[in-house]
Amino acid sequence: MPCSPPGRSSARLYKESARTWGEAEVSRVPTGFAVFPHDITLPVKAFAEELDHIVHSTEMNRGGHFAAMEEPDLLTMDIRTFARTLTTRPTGAS
């Protein structure tokens, strides 16, 4: 079965990008992610923790690949919860 035009452009992007892939660097940037049970692929937290500084993760009980459309309130609440971990100031700070 031939690839559709959008499929061809996606495949081309991955092929061309693969030339520059090398050893992944560990990120110190605070990272958060949410896992939605009906997504196309499910991330593996243990793998992410090897390269990313995971400070927040949530396993949702509903939603999928298009979580922002499917469960906007759930996603928004989780993003806000993550953001609060980044903006908490020490007691007495102004």
Summary of the structure (lengths in Angstrom):
residues: 94
radius of gyration: 17.6
end to end distance: 61.6
largest distance: 63.9
contacts: 191
relative contact order: 0.15
helix: 44%
strand: 16%
